[in-house]
Structure formats: structure tokens, C-alpha cells
């Protein structure tokens, strides 16, 4: 493929809810552009964009996929994003790399949560957006209901451009308002698809013309005078309105048959912004600003996606911000300071890579084995700018990982680290306290995908278990006990004798004091007594959890001038601990977290009910933007393991939440008995 200049490049992301037809639309676009010979089916694993083995097996996209389509003298990088909530890292990557977005909706399912979240994210990022209402051949598809929903939510920015109608014998035709022409494709008959009536079509045409007129005073005057707009005037007005965000055009069609996809492709090709008309956030001289890609500037790019390929190695997907990158370009990783040459530069064709001489500003390239490069890194010829990296959602669901086969621990750790490079929404931490490796992701399905990838890519099997909870132990009353250690075995013996008072305190760490009078215990043995106690609090008397909230005061004791030693007093202190703490009303403490949930009004009651069911306490509520509510609560962390799954079910994915550790509180007695029994 030849190198294209910045003004010739368009990067368009296809986004939406899972199952809405994004990948099939991408295939239809490639078929129309003569890049492929057929339109594949996701269920059969025959689409071009779903190229990973796991995607073919599951029949859905799991990561962002890229394919360059050459049309005339321009290049469109089609970016197919996954719609699953648990694979949303790919949607974030796709939108970050794109100059504009197309929200793909099902005529049957309508404007679902995933599409709405992606559209609002695109608006926040300043990315122009359009809608494609597809699957119009589905039973119960309802075009007019979907577009009415969009208009009700977003008002005048919704601009119908291509709409369906039923001609004689229920044949579905499509009206292109730009050229004022109707088209029939493969003669697909409407099932129970609700099409607009003639009156409704005219209403839509008026909406489109008003939107066009609103972009320019001359056009507005022409509109009021009843004059007809030319095709060129409409396209120019749509292009300006899309770029400013004042217009979100709406298209329609049937992806699997390609109906109306040529109309969509031709108009999108004209009105969506090119790479030189988009802006990228950078930090220069300590200030954040937006810049348009410039191929005449010093070369700079940002790594926005990493793929861990077991055969090729690490692949880094980058978007060029400035200049032109070739294999000979000498670059510097602005995070690590490491200098390198790209070597071979490639472009991605879904699951394959193709060598290319150079990649211009605004375009997307791929390089293998960039040393030390991670997602979010800026690579540039010289110091100057740092490209603002993509932001990804935080992981919400965790499981403890154990190897199926002994001896695989290190291999599993290394392979998970490679998958973390590939997917920034995965995290892996080793909990020193519970001695468990904890894998975190966006949900149950995400974790299941990770397990499958470990098996498929690296041949490793793992077992998942609910992560252990880091409980604590403490005491509730004061006691005074003696710890006496005496041992005689010929020669010098061992002798240490202490009286220690144990009492509750607010400190996380052991508080040690001494109030010994008259030299009953020499001062040089005080550190040994403290060391014995600090070693002892590491293991509690109920279930072996670390002890907190204890103050220990050395008040008395005795010693032997020959047999006493640091070891003997350390042992005496531990004996006092073992005798005294069980008498001081020991209890188990559980970690409590502060939970903040942002949910829609309709789900408010159910979310509060779910929090209460998990022994949580709601401590506040407040309205937020977009008719949402924020709930603040305190909840036991042990009860929150699958909270993300419950929120997904209750709110259909609308809710967002954070959970941060706050403090420890006493675990209810009945629950404490179960924890102690499990540790026995």
C-alpha cells in the first residue's frame, strides 16, 4: 500500500452495543470497497475483522481490529471495536485512535446502553459522530422508533440522511436525502419492520434540511425563501456540521446483504473529517493543548494498543501525531528515555500485517518488538511534546489464580504480565498477606476470556477461586499477665520473667511502652521484649490473622544475672502474649470500604437494596449529571466480590462504581465463627 498524506486519511471507529452488527458492517464496507470477496458472518467465524481464535469461537469481537480501505485517492482506516462491556478496552482504544465515530444500532434492539455510553464518550472526547441503524431485516425491527428515541434524547443534532420506506409489494427502498433519490438493492422484503410513512419521511426530510440550513447564513436564507439546496451544498453543510458537533447524521441499511451500505459509505466518505481536520491532546512546555496532525513537523507518535503475539512477539500499534515515521526513523521513548529505530514499519489488515515504507501524520501503523514500549508511551524524534495517553476503565472483578500443574507458577506470572500489556484493564497483584496471586478484570466474562487466552496462546491452565479476605484480629478488654521462661540444661540456663498489660488502642501498629521500676527488668532487655511482642502480633490467636489495636506495657518482671539473655526475654514476652490475648476478649475485624455508585434514577431503589443485602450502610445520596444519582455507602469488602456482576444485571450496565478501603470493623459473631472454623 502506498503512503497517504494526512489530508487523505480518515480514521473511523465503529462502536456500539454487543450484537448490534458492527463487525458485519465493517465486512460490508470492505466488500463494497472491493477489499474482500464476500460479507462474513460473526456466528460462523467468517468475518475479516474477528481474526482471533477466541473471537471466532465466541462469535463476537474481543479487541479493536483495523483495516485500511482505499477509495479513490483517500484511505479510510476502519476500526471495528468490541461491544461487550467486558471487552471495553478495545472500544477505548478504537475511539482514541479514531478521528470520528459511527454508532451502530440494531433496528430491533434500538438505542442500547453500550451505544449510548460510547456516543457520550465520543462527545466528551470531541469526536464527531454518526449513527447507522442496521439489521432492518430483523423481525420486529422498528426504524422510526429508534430515530424517535435519538431525537428525544439529543434534539436538533440528530439529522436523518438515509431512511427506509416500503414501496410496492413490501420491497424495502432507501431514500438518500442528499441526492433526493430512492434506491432498491437486493429486493429484501420487510418482515415486521416498522418503516416511516410518507408523511414521516417528509418530516425527516424537513429535519435534515433545517440542520443543513443552520450551518450557514446563506443557506438559511435560501431555505426560508423555499429554494432547493444542491447536492454539493448539502454535503458541505453536513461536513461542517459534523465537524462542529452540531450535526449527527443518521443512516440505515442491512449489513449482511449490503443494502444501503454503499449510500452510507459514499456519504460518510465525504462528510467525516480527515486526519488533518481532527485534533489530538498533547502536553508541551507543561501545558495541555490540542494540535492537528502535521506531516511537516518533527516525527512523533503515541502507542495506543499493544498485542502480545506468542509467535511474532510484542506488536505496538501507534498513531502518528506529527511527521512521517519510517523504519530508519531514530526515535526516543519519552517515558523511559531509551533511543531506538523502528526497523520494519507495517499497517494492520485485521489479523495480518503488511510492510509499508512509511506512515504519515494522522495514520495508524504497527511495529514489532519496540524495546520497553507500553501502551500510552510517546515515541518521538526529539524532546518537545508528550501525547496525552488513552484512559481505560478500572478493573472491578477479581479472582485468585492457582496453577493447574505444579511448577507453572512462574510461566503463568510471565504470561499474565504479557496479557496485561495487551489489555490495560487487566491487573495482576501478589497479595503478600494472603499469599495469593489476584487477577482483576472488568467482569466474569472478561476473566473467562483471559483464562481462554492463557490456554490458547501460552498453553497454560489455571484454577480460579474467590480471593481470600485480609481479616485482622484485636482485643476488646485489658488484661495483665505474666510470661515466664526458665530452662536449665547444664551450664548457663535461660531465664526471662515479664509482667505485661495488654489493652485496646486505636493504633494499627503495636504500641509498646515500659513502666518498670527499680530495675526489675534491665533496660537492655526492653528491645528483646518488644521484638517478642512484635513477632507475636503477626499471628493472631483466633484464626492466625495479624493483630492490630493493641497496646502492650511492660510493668514488672525479674531476671537472673547469669541465665538471662535477650532470647529468654523475647520468649517470655511471646509466652505472655499467648496467655494474655485469649483472655482479653479477642475478636475478628473485617475490612470496610467506601463505595460510590453512580446509577440511573430507575435503578436507584434496586441498587440500594443490593447494597443493604451485602451488609452495606448507605450514608448519602446526591443527583449528578444526565439524570443520574450518586450513592455513597460503607460496605464490607468481603461481600463485594461479585458486586460488578450484580450492577451489570440491575442497571443493564449503566452504573459505575468505585470501592476503596477505609478501615477495619468487628466482624459479626456468627460470621466470625465460620471464618475461624475454616482456618482451624
Buried (B, 14 or more C-beta within 10 A) or exposed (E): EEBBBBBBBBBBBBBBBBBBBBBBBBBBBBBBBEBBEEBBBBEEBEBBBBBBBBBBEBBBBBBBBBBBBBBEEBBBBBBBBBBBBBBBBBBBBBBBBBBBBBBBBBBBBBBBBBBBBBBEBBBEBEBBBBBBBBBBBBEEBBBBBBBBBBBEEBEEBBBBBBBBBBEEEEBBBBBBBBBEEEBEBEEBEBEEBBBBEEEBBEEBBEBBBEBBBBBBEEBBEBBEEEEEBEEEBBBBBBBBBBBEBBBBBBBBBBBBBBBBBBBBBBBBBBBBBBBBBBBBBBEEEEEEEEBBBBBEBEBBBBBBBBBBBEEEEBBBBBBBBBBBBBBEBEBBBBBEEBEBEBEEBBBBBBBEBEEBEBBBBBBBBBBBEBEEBBBBBBBBBEEBBBBBBBEBBBBBBBBBBBBEEEEBEEBBBEBBEBBBBBBBBBBBEEBEEBEBBBBBBBBBBBBBBBBBBBBBBBEBEBEBEEBBBBBBBBBEEBBBBBBBBEEEEEEEBBBBBBBBBBBBBEEEEBBBEBEBEEEBBEEEBBEBBBBBBBEBBEEBBBBEBBBBBBBBBBBBBEBBEEBBBBBBBBBBBBBBBEBBBBBBEBBBBBBBBBBBBBBBEEBBEBBBEBBEEBBBEBEEEEEEEEEBBBBBBBBBBBBBBBBBBBBBEBBBBBBBBEBEEBEBEEBEEEBBEEBBEEEE
